[in-house]
Amino acid sequence: MEDGLNFGLQLAKTLGGLAVVLAVLVACTLGLKKTGLWIRRPETEPWIRVLAQRAIGVKHQVVLLKVQDRTLLVGVSPQGISLLTQFEEEARDSAAAPSVTMSSPHESSQTQQPL
C-alpha cells in the first residue's frame, strides 16, 4: 500500500514540475511576442529586392537585385559575391522607348540597350 502512495506522490511531483516548466515557456513566449522580439515583420518597402535569379551551375548563380534606384547583376559562388554589372534607369518621358544605362565595374564605358 505504501508503494502506491509513493508512486502517486512521485507522479504529482513530476506533473507539478512539468506544469511549472510549461508555464515558464508560455510566459517567455508571450513576453517575446509583446516586446516584438519574437518575429520581425517585413518592411513595407524593402530597400533591397531580388528581381530574378538563375542557377548557372551546381553552386553558382546570377542574381538581379534592385537596390533603391539601381539595378545590379551579381554573381554568387562559394567564393563570394561579385558585381557583374550595374543598370541605372534614366529619366524618360512616356512616349520614348525605355532604355537602361549599363555600366560594368571592369569597364568605364557605358552602353545603352533598349528593354
ABEGO torsion letter per residue (X at the ends): XAAAAAAAAAAAAAAAAAAAAAAAAAAAAAAAAAAGAABBBBBABBABBBABBBBABAABBBBBBBBEABBBBBBBBAAEBBBABBBBBBBBBAABBBBBBBBBAABABBBBBBX
